[in-house]
């Protein structure tokens, strides 16, 4: 199955990503490109496709979701970061 995983390089996303890869799914990771996410992505770069983008940009979402069987949506910011910066990361 071809899976798009949003928030792939966050705390919850990485665990899900590992499980999807172990089950031999074709995974495309969709996340915001930050230093931390880029570092985490290096662990998976030979096993998945990576699309950097922002869910707040319709064109990014349209491009990322094309030709996938399913979307696992895990993109969010969990506390305490969400409480300190409720607007989210700056582009």
Secondary structure in CASP SS format (residue, H / E / C, confidence):
PFRMAT SS
TARGET T0000
AUTHOR 0000-0000-0000
METHOD secondary structure of the structure
MODEL  1
X C 1.00
X E 1.00
X E 1.00
X E 1.00
X E 1.00
X E 1.00
X C 1.00
X C 1.00
X C 1.00
X C 1.00
X H 1.00
X H 1.00
X H 1.00
X H 1.00
X H 1.00
X H 1.00
X H 1.00
X H 1.00
X H 1.00
X H 1.00
X H 1.00
X H 1.00
X C 1.00
X C 1.00
X C 1.00
X E 1.00
X E 1.00
X E 1.00
X E 1.00
X E 1.00
X E 1.00
X C 1.00
X C 1.00
X C 1.00
X H 1.00
X H 1.00
X H 1.00
X H 1.00
X H 1.00
X H 1.00
X H 1.00
X H 1.00
X C 1.00
X C 1.00
X C 1.00
X C 1.00
X C 1.00
X C 1.00
X E 1.00
X E 1.00
X E 1.00
X E 1.00
X C 1.00
X C 1.00
X C 1.00
X C 1.00
X C 1.00
X H 1.00
X H 1.00
X H 1.00
X H 1.00
X H 1.00
X H 1.00
X H 1.00
X H 1.00
X C 1.00
X C 1.00
X C 1.00
X C 1.00
X E 1.00
X E 1.00
X E 1.00
X E 1.00
X C 1.00
X C 1.00
X C 1.00
X C 1.00
X C 1.00
X C 1.00
X C 1.00
X H 1.00
X H 1.00
X H 1.00
X H 1.00
X C 1.00
X C 1.00
X C 1.00
X C 1.00
X C 1.00
X C 1.00
X C 1.00
END
